[in-house]
Amino acid sequence: MNDKIIQIQNFINKLIFIILQIVMFCMVFMVVGQVFSRYVLNSPNQIVEELLRFSLIWAVMLGSISCFIHDEHISLTLLLDSVSPKVNKIIQFCIHLIVMGFVMVIMVYGGLNLSVTTLGQLTPLLRLPMGVVYSIIPISGTMILFVKSLQVIQLYLECKNQEKAAQ
């Protein structure tokens, strides 16, 4: 079961990495074009600026999913490093549940409300509904919840395997 969980996490991470590569390539292309139009043509393109801003928001939110997959987000491990392995697992389990609660309330529920509320508001230049721009918040929140659920299952299986090994 642990291998399946790792495979699912690796698949999600590869998919996000491919999407991020495409977004970053487009952003680099837009920045180069923007620099050219601003300094050579003396005519900056404001549509590109708006598109870059929204692309950066999406890139950050998608990148956060990858950070949660690899546990690379900012964390203080002083307490975890100073306790026994059994207490460490309990604390990790509690941390996962707290993060899942936060993500569920703030990112999924709050982000969904924000997206729905702002569907009628259009961006100044692209004329996109702001709800579309904000939709990445509940999307990434849902993915983070899924990843965290996999990590909780993985932690539970590790505890069960340790109990079996101890007997």
C-alpha positions as CSV (number, residue, x, y, z in Angstrom):
1,M,0.0,0.0,0.0
2,N,2.9,2.4,0.8
3,D,4.2,1.9,-2.7
4,K,0.9,2.8,-4.2
5,I,0.7,6.0,-2.1
6,I,4.2,7.0,-3.2
7,Q,3.3,6.3,-6.9
8,I,0.2,8.5,-6.6
9,Q,2.3,11.3,-5.0
10,N,5.0,11.0,-7.7
11,F,2.3,11.1,-10.4
12,I,0.7,14.2,-8.9
13,N,4.2,15.8,-8.5
14,K,5.2,15.1,-12.1
15,L,1.9,16.4,-13.4
16,I,2.3,19.6,-11.4
17,F,5.9,19.9,-12.5
18,I,4.9,19.7,-16.2
19,I,2.2,22.3,-15.7
20,L,4.6,24.6,-13.8
21,Q,7.2,24.2,-16.6
22,I,4.7,25.3,-19.2
23,V,3.6,28.3,-17.0
24,M,7.2,29.3,-16.3
25,F,8.1,29.1,-20.0
26,C,5.2,31.3,-20.9
27,M,6.1,33.7,-18.2
28,V,9.7,34.0,-19.3
29,F,8.5,34.5,-22.9
30,M,6.1,37.2,-21.8
31,V,8.7,39.0,-19.6
32,V,11.2,39.0,-22.5
33,G,8.5,40.4,-24.8
34,Q,7.5,42.9,-22.2
35,V,11.1,44.1,-21.7
36,F,11.5,44.4,-25.5
37,S,8.2,46.3,-25.9
38,R,9.0,48.6,-23.0
39,Y,12.6,49.6,-23.7
40,V,12.9,49.1,-27.5
41,L,9.4,50.1,-28.7
42,N,8.6,52.5,-25.7
43,S,5.2,50.9,-25.5
44,P,4.7,48.5,-22.6
45,N,1.9,46.0,-23.0
46,Q,-0.4,46.2,-19.9
47,I,-2.3,43.0,-20.9
48,V,1.0,41.1,-20.6
49,E,1.5,42.6,-17.1
50,E,-1.9,41.5,-16.0
51,L,-1.4,38.0,-17.4
52,L,2.0,37.7,-15.7
53,R,0.5,38.7,-12.4
54,F,-2.2,36.0,-12.7
55,S,0.3,33.4,-14.0
56,L,2.5,34.0,-10.9
57,I,-0.4,33.5,-8.6
58,W,-1.2,30.2,-10.3
59,A,2.5,29.1,-10.3
60,V,2.8,29.8,-6.5
61,M,-0.3,27.9,-5.6
62,L,0.6,24.9,-7.8
63,G,4.1,24.9,-6.4
64,S,2.7,24.8,-2.9
65,I,1.2,21.4,-3.7
66,S,4.6,20.1,-4.6
67,C,6.0,21.5,-1.3
68,F,3.3,19.6,0.7
69,I,4.1,16.4,-1.2
70,H,7.7,16.5,-0.2
71,D,7.3,18.2,3.2
72,E,9.5,21.0,2.0
73,H,7.4,23.9,3.5
74,I,8.7,25.9,6.3
75,S,8.5,24.0,9.6
76,L,10.2,23.9,13.0
77,T,11.4,20.3,13.8
78,L,12.9,21.1,17.2
79,L,10.1,19.3,19.1
80,L,9.9,16.4,16.6
81,D,13.6,15.8,16.9
82,S,13.6,15.7,20.7
83,V,10.9,13.1,21.3
84,S,10.7,9.4,21.0
85,P,9.7,7.9,17.6
86,K,6.2,6.9,18.9
87,V,5.5,10.4,20.2
88,N,7.0,11.8,17.0
89,K,4.4,9.9,14.9
90,I,1.6,11.1,17.2
91,I,2.7,14.7,16.8
92,Q,3.1,14.3,13.0
93,F,-0.4,12.9,12.8
94,C,-1.8,15.9,14.8
95,I,0.1,18.3,12.5
96,H,-1.3,16.7,9.4
97,L,-4.9,17.0,10.9
98,I,-4.3,20.7,11.8
99,V,-3.0,21.5,8.4
100,M,-5.9,19.6,6.8
101,G,-8.4,21.6,8.9
102,F,-6.7,24.9,8.0
103,V,-6.6,24.0,4.3
104,M,-10.2,22.8,4.3
105,V,-11.6,25.9,5.9
106,I,-9.3,28.6,4.4
107,M,-8.4,27.3,1.0
108,V,-11.2,25.1,0.0
109,Y,-14.2,26.6,1.7
110,G,-13.0,30.2,1.7
111,G,-11.4,30.0,-1.8
112,L,-14.6,28.5,-3.2
113,N,-16.7,31.3,-1.7
114,L,-14.2,33.9,-3.0
115,S,-14.3,32.4,-6.5
116,V,-18.1,32.2,-6.7
117,T,-18.5,35.7,-5.2
118,T,-16.1,37.3,-7.7
119,L,-17.3,35.6,-10.9
120,G,-19.2,38.7,-11.9
121,Q,-16.1,40.9,-11.4
122,L,-14.0,41.2,-14.5
123,T,-10.3,41.8,-14.7
124,P,-9.5,45.3,-16.1
125,L,-7.7,44.4,-19.3
126,L,-8.3,40.7,-20.1
127,R,-11.9,40.9,-19.1
128,L,-11.7,37.5,-17.4
129,P,-13.9,36.8,-14.4
130,M,-11.9,37.2,-11.2
131,G,-13.5,34.0,-10.0
132,V,-11.5,32.1,-12.7
133,V,-8.2,33.7,-11.4
134,Y,-9.1,32.9,-7.8
135,S,-10.2,29.3,-8.6
136,I,-6.7,28.1,-8.2
137,I,-7.1,28.5,-4.4
138,P,-9.8,25.8,-3.9
139,I,-8.2,23.7,-6.6
140,S,-4.8,23.7,-4.9
141,G,-6.5,23.3,-1.5
142,T,-8.3,20.2,-2.7
143,M,-5.0,18.8,-4.0
144,I,-3.2,19.5,-0.8
145,L,-6.1,17.8,1.2
146,F,-5.7,14.8,-1.0
147,V,-1.9,14.7,-0.6
148,K,-2.3,15.2,3.2
149,S,-4.8,12.4,3.3
150,L,-2.3,10.1,1.6
151,Q,0.4,11.1,4.1
152,V,-2.0,10.3,7.0
153,I,-2.6,6.9,5.6
154,Q,1.1,6.4,5.0
155,L,1.8,7.4,8.6
156,Y,-0.9,5.0,9.9
157,L,0.6,2.2,7.9
158,E,4.1,2.9,9.2
159,C,2.8,2.8,12.7
160,K,1.1,-0.5,12.1
161,N,4.3,-2.0,10.5
162,Q,6.3,-0.8,13.5
163,E,3.8,-2.5,15.9
164,K,4.0,-5.7,13.9
165,A,7.8,-5.6,13.9
166,A,7.9,-5.0,17.7
167,Q,5.8,-8.1,18.3
